[in-house]
Amino acid sequence: EITLIILLATLVAFMTGKIPFSVIASGIILALIMTGVMTPAEAFSGFINTNVVMFVAMFVIGAGLTKTKLIDHAQNLVIRYKENPRMLILLSCLAASLMACITNATATAAIMIPLLVGIANDIGTSRSKLLFPAMACANVATSMTFLGQGASNMTWNDIMMEGGAPHALHVWDFTIARIPLLVVAIAYMVFIGHKLMPDIDNSKFHDTVNSTETGCRLTPAKEKIAFVIIGLTIAGMLFEKMIGIDMYLTASVGAVLLVLTGVLSEQEALSSIHQPTVFLFAGVLALSDAIRLTGAGDV
């Protein structure tokens, strides 16, 4: 009964949208300990779950990828078609989706917003016509792959299996399931969605967002090192069963190598990790375990 009450309180907290995920997750862990449902070691075990370790490492891998010229190429493609509104919206959505696949929607916004605001100001188009379509598609694309925030997919898989799911999902299942939705979202934004955006004069916005600088890029040598490390990391994760090394270990080694080789500084690596997401999964995993162990799942 106590576990079900905690579950209900958690659902209500999530639905309100007013309480940060990390606070909700911390509340779950503390509630399970204080009510005696779980010991401290059991309640905090989510932080050392191998899938949580993996997606923490993949945040770092994604950050390494954003320092390569891959992001520059995406931005240059957007700028090239800035005189063609429909093509510009298409390319903005594609570029934002690509970035979100390898990082998350928040990181994509940080990279794309200055670029798109600058273009909107240059061509005299309301920035909402560009910003909303791109960011909407970025949110659809986030977690499509196992890069960046998508590494948390396998943690959700663990939660579903512990809850009694009959079949495990695999790495690419999330990508395959999300592709049709992303295609529809992009098509909608290109042909219909942008027309429904408010046409606000850009002069009414009082801000200083006018730079397209996305951070310090790598030297050619370090960029090659970054691609080799990231490529080998992804290959190692895909062929986990063949090489006999768990995905979380491969991802962790890749993340450490990016720092050791100077592709990322220690601070860049640490700042790339989205801590609220780590807390969210740690708390939800603990609650999932409690539901299974106490028999609340049967109820």
Stockholm file with secondary structure:
# STOCKHOLM 1.0

chainA/1-299         EITLIILLATLVAFMTGKIPFSVIASGIILALIMTGVMTPAEAFSGFINTNVVMFVAMFVIGAGLTKTKLIDHAQNLVIRYKENPRMLILLSCLAASLMACITNATATAAIMIPLLVGIANDIGTSRSKLLFPAMACANVATSMTFLGQGASNMTWNDIMMEGGAPHALHVWDFTIARIPLLVVAIAYMVFIGHKLMPDIDNSKFHDTVNSTETGCRLTPAKEKIAFVIIGLTIAGMLFEKMIGIDMYLTASVGAVLLVLTGVLSEQEALSSIHQPTVFLFAGVLALSDAIRLTGAGDV
#=GR chainA/1-299 SS CHHHHHHHHHHHHHHHCCSCHHHHHHHHHHHHHHTTSSCHHHHTGGGGCHHHHHHHHHHHHHHHHHTSHHHHHHHHHHHHTTTCHHHHHHHHHHHHHHHHHHSCHHHHHHHHHHHHHHHHHHHTCCTHHHHHHHHHHHHHHTTSSSSGGGGGHHHHHHHHHHTTCSSCCCTTHHHHHHHHHHHHHHHHHHHTGGGGSCCCCGGGCCCCCCCCCCCCCCCHHHHHHHHHHHHHHHHHHHTHHHHTCCHHHHHHHHHHHHHHTTSSCHHHHHHHSCHHHHHHHHHHHHHHHHHHHHSTTTC
#=GC SS_cons         CHHHHHHHHHHHHHHHCCSCHHHHHHHHHHHHHHTTSSCHHHHTGGGGCHHHHHHHHHHHHHHHHHTSHHHHHHHHHHHHTTTCHHHHHHHHHHHHHHHHHHSCHHHHHHHHHHHHHHHHHHHTCCTHHHHHHHHHHHHHHTTSSSSGGGGGHHHHHHHHHHTTCSSCCCTTHHHHHHHHHHHHHHHHHHHTGGGGSCCCCGGGCCCCCCCCCCCCCCCHHHHHHHHHHHHHHHHHHHTHHHHTCCHHHHHHHHHHHHHHTTSSCHHHHHHHSCHHHHHHHHHHHHHHHHHHHHSTTTC
//
